[in-house]
Amino acid sequence: SLQPCMHTFCAACYSGWMERSSLCPTCRCPVERICKNHILNNLVEAYLIQHPKCRNEDDVRSMDARNKITQDMLQPKVRRSFSDEEGSSEDLLELSDVDSESSDISQPYIVCRQCPGYRRHSVPTLPGTGQETEAGGVQALGDAPSTSANFPAAVQEYVCPAQGSHVICTCCFQPMPDRRAEREQNPHVAPQQCTVCLQPFCHLYWGCTRMACFGCLAPFCEINLGDKCLDGVLNNNHYESDILKDYLASRGLTWKNMLNESLLALQRGVFILSDYRITGNTVLCYCCSLRSFRELAYQYRQNIPVAELPVTVTSRPDCYWGRNCRTQVKAHHAM
């Protein structure tokens, strides 16, 4: 199994992929560690005992020859402390995949880039799969953010305490130290969660590593929603949304200009959001930002003067149900 994504592969099959890429073949998440999946191994062994003809000796020798995963690549030893209530107050060293072929008592643990025991080169990085550093070395994908370039100095200098808690980024599934409680006393700590849904994201902390990430966490006024955010923005009504897009295009405006104007109207009390906590500086994730953006877009469309719209739009009769109408799909049916 690959960590942190926990996708499982045959060792012989993954060995061939590992020589070409340091990403997971399924989700393209950077691989931090490799560990044995004892449950799946036991199931396979039990099945082969009942059906020995399903795998002959030639297949076994072929897979063993293609298996390039060494013991050094497997999950390292884990040191855990047990309290008196658990029967011992001494530090016990658990068995890991390196210690025993049949042991299944090793517990998964999380380390991030700021943990003292983080191994940056646990998986070999090939040319073209990482970033070249100034010294000419290759930087692993897990260390190279794809969406942020400037991070607070305090983030880079922070070192995780022993057995410190971590959270997993909802976007790239990479672990990071849980400093959300610390941010309440120290505002210089970068935000790590959305204000509305409270999901953790690492974009503002040290940069999200998922490819094609627009910026999974940002202040509402700085969020990047992408060029297609206006598609179906008005209640998934593409006809009405096209009217709004044509209006903006005719005046040389973009969705970003509309967002800035809407936030000013929100600040003056002209526009209202269903979540009263949201302002232009509220830290939101992409999904919560898009939801609030659609609310503002509807009110922006409502406040467009009739004289600035084409006759084909203003000549339509208004719908009795208004925004709650579920048949707003034709040109003759106004919102």
C-alpha positions as a Python dict, from the first residue, in 0.01 Angstrom:
ca = {
    (1, 'S'): (0, 0, 0),
    (2, 'L'): (115, 352, -80),
    (3, 'Q'): (89, 627, 178),
    (4, 'P'): (-81, 865, 230),
    (5, 'C'): (-336, 773, -41),
    (6, 'M'): (-346, 403, 69),
    (7, 'H'): (-392, 264, -283),
    (8, 'T'): (-272, -96, -307),
    (9, 'F'): (-82, -262, -591),
    (10, 'C'): (109, -579, -668),
    (11, 'A'): (474, -530, -571),
    (12, 'A'): (599, -657, -907),
    (13, 'C'): (362, -433, -1103),
    (14, 'Y'): (432, -123, -895),
    (15, 'S'): (808, -175, -925),
    (16, 'G'): (790, -107, -1297),
    (17, 'W'): (585, 208, -1240),
    (18, 'M'): (812, 325, -956),
    (19, 'E'): (1107, 342, -1196),
    (20, 'R'): (917, 596, -1410),
    (21, 'S'): (730, 807, -1156),
    (22, 'S'): (716, 886, -784),
    (23, 'L'): (338, 942, -799),
    (24, 'C'): (58, 699, -724),
    (25, 'P'): (-62, 532, -1049),
    (26, 'T'): (-427, 579, -949),
    (27, 'C'): (-461, 928, -798),
    (28, 'R'): (-121, 1083, -889),
    (29, 'C'): (-61, 1169, -525),
    (30, 'P'): (311, 1194, -429),
    (31, 'V'): (413, 873, -252),
    (32, 'E'): (554, 936, 95),
    (33, 'R'): (602, 574, 209),
    (34, 'I'): (539, 215, 107),
    (35, 'C'): (402, -43, 350),
    (36, 'K'): (275, -398, 326),
    (37, 'N'): (-98, -461, 320),
    (38, 'H'): (-113, -759, 554),
    (39, 'I'): (-490, -801, 525),
    (40, 'L'): (-477, -831, 148),
    (41, 'N'): (-169, -1055, 164),
    (42, 'N'): (-349, -1293, 400),
    (43, 'L'): (-654, -1302, 174),
    (44, 'V'): (-442, -1383, -131),
    (45, 'E'): (-251, -1655, 53),
    (46, 'A'): (-574, -1811, 182),
    (47, 'Y'): (-720, -1808, -169),
    (48, 'L'): (-409, -1969, -321),
    (49, 'I'): (-417, -2243, -59),
    (50, 'Q'): (-768, -2332, -172),
    (51, 'H'): (-689, -2281, -543),
    (52, 'P'): (-321, -2372, -593),
    (53, 'K'): (-355, -2397, -972),
    (54, 'C'): (-428, -2025, -1006),
    (55, 'R'): (-59, -1939, -974),
    (56, 'N'): (223, -2167, -1083),
    (57, 'E'): (588, -2152, -982),
    (58, 'D'): (691, -1974, -1302),
    (59, 'D'): (456, -1686, -1221),
    (60, 'V'): (597, -1661, -870),
    (61, 'R'): (957, -1654, -997),
    (62, 'S'): (867, -1392, -1259),
    (63, 'M'): (704, -1164, -1000),
    (64, 'D'): (994, -1206, -758),
    (65, 'A'): (1236, -1107, -1034),
    (66, 'R'): (1037, -793, -1118),
    (67, 'N'): (993, -689, -754),
    (68, 'K'): (1234, -399, -694),
    (69, 'I'): (1093, -290, -357),
    (70, 'T'): (1361, -339, -94),
    (71, 'Q'): (1322, -358, 282),
    (72, 'D'): (1466, -6, 316),
    (73, 'M'): (1168, 136, 125),
    (74, 'L'): (910, -15, 358),
    (75, 'Q'): (753, 161, 653),
    (76, 'P'): (1017, 223, 924),
    (77, 'K'): (996, 132, 1290),
    (78, 'V'): (749, 327, 1500),
    (79, 'R'): (823, 430, 1856),
    (80, 'R'): (514, 468, 2070),
    (81, 'S'): (476, 544, 2439),
    (82, 'F'): (222, 354, 2648),
    (83, 'S'): (63, 492, 2961),
    (84, 'D'): (29, 306, 3289),
    (85, 'E'): (-335, 235, 3208),
    (86, 'E'): (-222, 38, 2903),
    (87, 'G'): (4, -181, 3113),
    (88, 'S'): (345, -22, 3070),
    (89, 'S'): (504, 317, 3114),
    (90, 'E'): (810, 237, 2905),
    (91, 'D'): (864, 321, 2542),
    (92, 'L'): (808, 9, 2334),
    (93, 'L'): (945, -37, 1986),
    (94, 'E'): (682, -193, 1766),
    (95, 'L'): (759, -439, 1494),
    (96, 'S'): (730, -302, 1144),
    (97, 'D'): (735, -450, 796),
    (98, 'V'): (1115, -443, 814),
    (99, 'D'): (1125, -656, 1127),
    (100, 'S'): (889, -937, 1039),
    (101, 'E'): (733, -1085, 729),
    (102, 'S'): (425, -1204, 915),
    (103, 'S'): (372, -923, 1166),
    (104, 'D'): (50, -726, 1133),
    (105, 'I'): (66, -525, 1456),
    (106, 'S'): (248, -223, 1313),
    (107, 'Q'): (37, 90, 1332),
    (108, 'P'): (36, 353, 1057),
    (109, 'Y'): (162, 692, 1161),
    (110, 'I'): (176, 1028, 991),
    (111, 'V'): (478, 1245, 927),
    (112, 'C'): (485, 1565, 726),
    (113, 'R'): (758, 1779, 573),
    (114, 'Q'): (812, 1959, 905),
    (115, 'C'): (848, 1645, 1118),
    (116, 'P'): (1203, 1574, 1245),
    (117, 'G'): (1189, 1218, 1110),
    (118, 'Y'): (1062, 1307, 763),
    (119, 'R'): (1254, 1118, 495),
    (120, 'R'): (1259, 1330, 181),
    (121, 'H'): (1412, 1063, -38),
    (122, 'S'): (1220, 757, 76),
    (123, 'V'): (1106, 708, -285),
    (124, 'P'): (1361, 760, -563),
    (125, 'T'): (1293, 1068, -773),
    (126, 'L'): (1372, 1040, -1141),
    (127, 'P'): (1463, 1323, -1378),
    (128, 'G'): (1152, 1500, -1496),
    (129, 'T'): (938, 1400, -1196),
    (130, 'G'): (1063, 1664, -952),
    (131, 'Q'): (1198, 2016, -951),
    (132, 'E'): (1560, 2110, -993),
    (133, 'T'): (1704, 2304, -702),
    (134, 'E'): (1963, 2581, -729),
    (135, 'A'): (2236, 2341, -628),
    (136, 'G'): (2146, 2109, -914),
    (137, 'G'): (1974, 1846, -702),
    (138, 'V'): (1626, 1712, -756),
    (139, 'Q'): (1350, 1815, -521),
    (140, 'A'): (1075, 1562, -455),
    (141, 'L'): (722, 1644, -563),
    (142, 'G'): (602, 1636, -205),
    (143, 'D'): (833, 1928, -126),
    (144, 'A'): (743, 2144, -425),
    (145, 'P'): (410, 2331, -409),
    (146, 'S'): (238, 2384, -741),
    (147, 'T'): (4, 2666, -645),
    (148, 'S'): (189, 2898, -406),
    (149, 'A'): (531, 3057, -418),
    (150, 'N'): (544, 3284, -114),
    (151, 'F'): (503, 3132, 231),
    (152, 'P'): (535, 3295, 573),
    (153, 'A'): (879, 3250, 726),
    (154, 'A'): (723, 3106, 1041),
    (155, 'V'): (584, 2817, 838),
    (156, 'Q'): (926, 2722, 705),
    (157, 'E'): (1092, 2742, 1049),
    (158, 'Y'): (826, 2541, 1233),
    (159, 'V'): (919, 2190, 1351),
    (160, 'C'): (651, 1945, 1457),
    (161, 'P'): (667, 1838, 1824),
    (162, 'A'): (704, 1474, 1918),
    (163, 'Q'): (378, 1289, 1849),
    (164, 'G'): (223, 1613, 1728),
    (165, 'S'): (-118, 1600, 1565),
    (166, 'H'): (-160, 1632, 1189),
    (167, 'V'): (-442, 1695, 945),
    (168, 'I'): (-480, 1576, 586),
    (169, 'C'): (-538, 1833, 312),
    (170, 'T'): (-878, 1775, 153),
    (171, 'C'): (-739, 1869, -189),
    (172, 'C'): (-402, 1692, -224),
    (173, 'F'): (-433, 1442, 67),
    (174, 'Q'): (-92, 1545, 204),
    (175, 'P'): (-38, 1565, 583),
    (176, 'M'): (49, 1891, 754),
    (177, 'P'): (87, 1988, 1121),
    (178, 'D'): (-240, 2079, 1288),
    (179, 'R'): (-185, 2441, 1398),
    (180, 'R'): (-547, 2555, 1385),
    (181, 'A'): (-571, 2608, 1761),
    (182, 'E'): (-240, 2796, 1757),
    (183, 'R'): (-376, 3036, 1495),
    (184, 'E'): (-644, 3154, 1740),
    (185, 'Q'): (-368, 3302, 1960),
    (186, 'N'): (-119, 3382, 1682),
    (187, 'P'): (-273, 3536, 1368),
    (188, 'H'): (62, 3507, 1188),
    (189, 'V'): (6, 3131, 1150),
    (190, 'A'): (-132, 3068, 803),
    (191, 'P'): (-498, 2952, 783),
    (192, 'Q'): (-544, 2578, 744),
    (193, 'Q'): (-920, 2538, 713),
    (194, 'C'): (-1225, 2683, 542),
    (195, 'T'): (-1431, 2916, 761),
    (196, 'V'): (-1761, 2767, 644),
    (197, 'C'): (-1713, 2391, 599),
    (198, 'L'): (-1411, 2367, 838),
    (199, 'Q'): (-1233, 2126, 602),
    (200, 'P'): (-849, 2141, 617),
    (201, 'F'): (-651, 2266, 317),
    (202, 'C'): (-277, 2329, 283),
    (203, 'H'): (-274, 2592, 5),
    (204, 'L'): (-220, 2894, 230),
    (205, 'Y'): (6, 2703, 469),
    (206, 'W'): (274, 2585, 228),
    (207, 'G'): (110, 2540, -112),
    (208, 'C'): (-108, 2259, -241),
    (209, 'T'): (79, 1990, -437),
    (210, 'R'): (-216, 1864, -642),
    (211, 'M'): (-174, 1931, -1011),
    (212, 'A'): (-433, 2166, -1167),
    (213, 'C'): (-528, 2306, -827),
    (214, 'F'): (-662, 2660, -874),
    (215, 'G'): (-595, 2741, -510),
    (216, 'C'): (-805, 2531, -277),
    (217, 'L'): (-805, 2789, 6),
    (218, 'A'): (-785, 3168, -11),
    (219, 'P'): (-957, 3487, 104),
    (220, 'F'): (-1285, 3525, -83),
    (221, 'C'): (-1163, 3837, -265),
    (222, 'E'): (-852, 3652, -391),
    (223, 'I'): (-1003, 3314, -479),
    (224, 'N'): (-939, 3178, -829),
    (225, 'L'): (-1263, 3024, -955),
    (226, 'G'): (-1144, 2966, -1311),
    (227, 'D'): (-1276, 3092, -1643),
    (228, 'K'): (-1573, 2854, -1645),
    (229, 'C'): (-1726, 2971, -1317),
    (230, 'L'): (-1996, 3164, -1507),
    (231, 'D'): (-2131, 2852, -1678),
    (232, 'G'): (-2473, 2790, -1523),
    (233, 'V'): (-2392, 3039, -1248),
    (234, 'L'): (-2758, 3151, -1220),
    (235, 'N'): (-2940, 2853, -1070),
    (236, 'N'): (-2786, 2625, -1335),
    (237, 'N'): (-2995, 2814, -1589),
    (238, 'H'): (-2762, 2833, -1888),
    (239, 'Y'): (-2983, 3072, -2086),
    (240, 'E'): (-2992, 3330, -1806),
    (241, 'S'): (-2623, 3270, -1736),
    (242, 'D'): (-2540, 3342, -2099),
    (243, 'I'): (-2727, 3673, -2070),
    (244, 'L'): (-2504, 3766, -1777),
    (245, 'K'): (-2189, 3657, -1962),
    (246, 'D'): (-2286, 3858, -2270),
    (247, 'Y'): (-2351, 4163, -2052),
    (248, 'L'): (-2007, 4138, -1891),
    (249, 'A'): (-1833, 4074, -2224),
    (250, 'S'): (-2000, 4376, -2387),
    (251, 'R'): (-1848, 4598, -2118),
    (252, 'G'): (-1509, 4431, -2108),
    (253, 'L'): (-1566, 4290, -1759),
    (254, 'T'): (-1463, 3952, -1622),
    (255, 'W'): (-1599, 3737, -1342),
    (256, 'K'): (-1329, 3885, -1119),
    (257, 'N'): (-1456, 4238, -1183),
    (258, 'M'): (-1809, 4124, -1104),
    (259, 'L'): (-1689, 3962, -782),
    (260, 'N'): (-1511, 4279, -669),
    (261, 'E'): (-1818, 4493, -742),
    (262, 'S'): (-2041, 4244, -561),
    (263, 'L'): (-1814, 4241, -256),
    (264, 'L'): (-1832, 4620, -239),
    (265, 'A'): (-2212, 4597, -255),
    (266, 'L'): (-2199, 4330, 16),
    (267, 'Q'): (-1991, 4561, 234),
    (268, 'R'): (-2241, 4845, 187),
    (269, 'G'): (-2532, 4615, 270),
    (270, 'V'): (-2684, 4622, -80),
    (271, 'F'): (-2615, 4250, -136),
    (272, 'I'): (-2681, 3984, 128),
    (273, 'L'): (-2536, 3634, 161),
    (274, 'S'): (-2709, 3346, 335),
    (275, 'D'): (-2401, 3307, 557),
    (276, 'Y'): (-2362, 3642, 731),
    (277, 'R'): (-2003, 3561, 836),
    (278, 'I'): (-1867, 3581, 482),
    (279, 'T'): (-1690, 3899, 375),
    (280, 'G'): (-1422, 3970, 117),
    (281, 'N'): (-1147, 3870, 361),
    (282, 'T'): (-1309, 3548, 483),
    (283, 'V'): (-1090, 3244, 412),
    (284, 'L'): (-1292, 2998, 205),
    (285, 'C'): (-1229, 2680, 11),
    (286, 'Y'): (-1304, 2658, -360),
    (287, 'C'): (-1648, 2494, -318),
    (288, 'C'): (-1773, 2736, -53),
    (289, 'S'): (-1639, 3031, -254),
    (290, 'L'): (-1820, 2913, -566),
    (291, 'R'): (-2145, 2875, -371),
    (292, 'S'): (-2121, 3229, -234),
    (293, 'F'): (-2013, 3361, -573),
    (294, 'R'): (-2331, 3224, -728),
    (295, 'E'): (-2542, 3400, -466),
    (296, 'L'): (-2370, 3729, -544),
    (297, 'A'): (-2399, 3670, -919),
    (298, 'Y'): (-2777, 3631, -890),
    (299, 'Q'): (-2808, 3960, -705),
    (300, 'Y'): (-2570, 4125, -952),
    (301, 'R'): (-2795, 4012, -1237),
    (302, 'Q'): (-3103, 4143, -1055),
    (303, 'N'): (-2947, 4489, -1022),
    (304, 'I'): (-2854, 4532, -1389),
    (305, 'P'): (-3058, 4828, -1523),
    (306, 'V'): (-3321, 4728, -1776),
    (307, 'A'): (-3194, 4991, -2020),
    (308, 'E'): (-2857, 4813, -2040),
    (309, 'L'): (-3008, 4479, -2148),
    (310, 'P'): (-3114, 4387, -2504),
    (311, 'V'): (-3480, 4403, -2602),
    (312, 'T'): (-3496, 4025, -2650),
    (313, 'V'): (-3424, 3991, -2280),
    (314, 'T'): (-3643, 4267, -2137),
    (315, 'S'): (-3949, 4184, -2351),
    (316, 'R'): (-4001, 3849, -2180),
    (317, 'P'): (-4273, 3820, -1914),
    (318, 'D'): (-4157, 3767, -1556),
    (319, 'C'): (-4211, 3425, -1403),
    (320, 'Y'): (-4458, 3405, -1114),
    (321, 'W'): (-4228, 3172, -918),
    (322, 'G'): (-3918, 3381, -975),
    (323, 'R'): (-3595, 3222, -860),
    (324, 'N'): (-3773, 2907, -738),
    (325, 'C'): (-3908, 2822, -1083),
    (326, 'R'): (-3775, 2492, -1214),
    (327, 'T'): (-3852, 2550, -1583),
    (328, 'Q'): (-3627, 2849, -1658),
    (329, 'V'): (-3472, 2696, -1966),
    (330, 'K'): (-3634, 2880, -2258),
    (331, 'A'): (-3590, 3223, -2406),
    (332, 'H'): (-3951, 3327, -2346),
    (333, 'H'): (-3935, 3246, -1974),
    (334, 'A'): (-3777, 3517, -1759),
    (335, 'M'): (-3647, 3470, -1406),
}
